[in-house]
Amino acid sequence: MSLRSAMHASDVDDVGRALQSTQRSIVPISRLTNEMSEVRDMSEGSFGVVKCYRHDFDKLEYAVKQTKRPICGESNLQQQLQEIYALSSFPHRHIVRYFDGWVEDRTVFVRLEKLDDCVASLPPPVSESVLTAMLHQTSTALYELHSHDVVHMDVKPENILRRQLDADTFIFKLCDFGLARPLNGKDTVTGEHFLGLNDDDGDRRYMSPELLKNLHDVVGPPADVYALGKSCEMMMTATEDPANTSVRHLESYSPGFIALIESMLREDPASRPSAFQVAQATLPERLLNDRRLLELQRRIDAIRCEISELDASENDVVSSPHS
């Protein structure tokens, strides 16, 4: 599985022909209005708008995201298709489900599953039980990305969607992959460089110290972990300014939970827990003593040790002088 680096040449040609055809048409046929009926507006950001549509065939409601910036050239097309590449590459229960995408009138459309709202709409302070579930589910989504050398780069409350099952039970899903990128700028399988890699900045309120200092040589998964911790901190402290929050003296949260959030917000990226470790630390209590889970955890730890040993051996070979 990989984040695809670029469209095939034939795909790019097809898009080009579609754009030319749309421009020549006297009465263009819109797939959006031809297949779906608009229900209501859902959200709007700097780069796009999201609306709820009901599909005329299956009668189900979907979230349709439409980019604001018209396509201008192949490199720009690749930038605007970045979210489609990411979402179609990572099907995961805690990543918003992608159905399809298309280009119409120099605009990219993406059809996604519709959830209730984002976690930013939850009235703060949010309970520890709900935040623990959010941390666990979102960190498993981040671990899926990070294990394939991809970073999200825009984790924040507005980009974590929720579906409420009952009073205190939610399903959380990570969304908005427009800034997602591979760590080395290449496809993780083909090794080809990405075209038009989207290097726009994310929300500075949730940026890690290394990102704010423009230390791009050390940017990686820890930046996503920091942003997730900062998002959680903001939801704990009932403030709209994450820069002025502090969880140290909050009495409504357990010391262990506060310690986890503080560890995610450490200045040094290397000292922050990984997404995998955050997922471990926030496991639901009913699973903590599950024998199958414990055995799986033992096997995962063993594999991680083997990988570390292999990496160390490879580094020794590279650093040793030639005979």
Summary of the structure (lengths in Angstrom):
residues: 323
radius of gyration: 21.5
end to end distance: 39.0
largest distance: 73.1
contacts: 916
relative contact order: 0.11
helix: 45%
strand: 19%
